[in-house]
Amino acid sequence: MKNADIKNLSKEDLINQLAEAQANYSKLKLAHRISPVENPIQIRDLRRSIARLNTELTNKQ
């Protein structure tokens, strides 16, 4: 997600997106440990997206 998209989300939407992103991150990390993921850059992008969501959630609180 882009920063502009994240800033327009409500607090509840941020929490939902964060939970979904963290679940996807866990699944991707597990899949990468079992057999290498086709595009490992996805892991980094997802981790950064989680950080952006956390930052915006902190700013809204």
C-alpha positions in Angstrom: 0.0 0.0 0.0 1.1 3.5 -0.7 1.5 6.1 2.1 -1.4 8.2 0.7 -3.7 5.2 0.8 -2.7 4.4 4.4 -3.3 7.9 5.6 -6.9 7.9 4.3 -7.8 4.8 6.2 -9.8 4.9 9.5 -8.4 3.5 12.7 -10.5 0.4 12.4 -9.4 -0.2 8.8 -5.8 0.3 9.9 -6.2 -2.4 12.6 -7.8 -4.8 10.1 -5.2 -4.2 7.4 -2.4 -4.6 10.0 -3.8 -8.0 11.2 -4.1 -9.2 7.6 -0.6 -8.0 6.7 0.9 -9.7 9.7 -0.9 -13.0 8.9 0.4 -12.8 5.3 3.9 -12.1 6.6 3.9 -15.1 8.9 2.6 -17.4 6.1 5.2 -16.0 3.6 8.1 -16.5 6.1 7.0 -20.1 6.8 6.7 -20.8 3.1 10.1 -19.3 2.5 11.7 -21.5 5.1 10.2 -24.7 3.6 11.1 -23.9 0.0 12.4 -20.6 -1.4 9.8 -18.1 -2.4 9.8 -17.1 -6.1 10.1 -13.4 -5.2 11.8 -12.9 -1.8 11.5 -9.1 -2.2 7.8 -9.7 -1.2 8.9 -10.4 2.3 10.8 -7.1 2.6 7.9 -5.2 1.1 5.4 -6.8 3.4 7.5 -6.0 6.5 7.8 -2.4 5.4 4.1 -2.2 4.8 3.5 -3.5 8.3 5.8 -0.8 9.7 3.9 1.9 7.7 0.6 0.7 9.1 1.9 0.6 12.7 3.3 4.2 12.3 0.0 5.6 11.0 -1.9 3.7 13.7 0.3 5.3 16.3 -0.2 8.7 14.8 -4.0 8.4 14.8 -4.0 7.4 18.5 
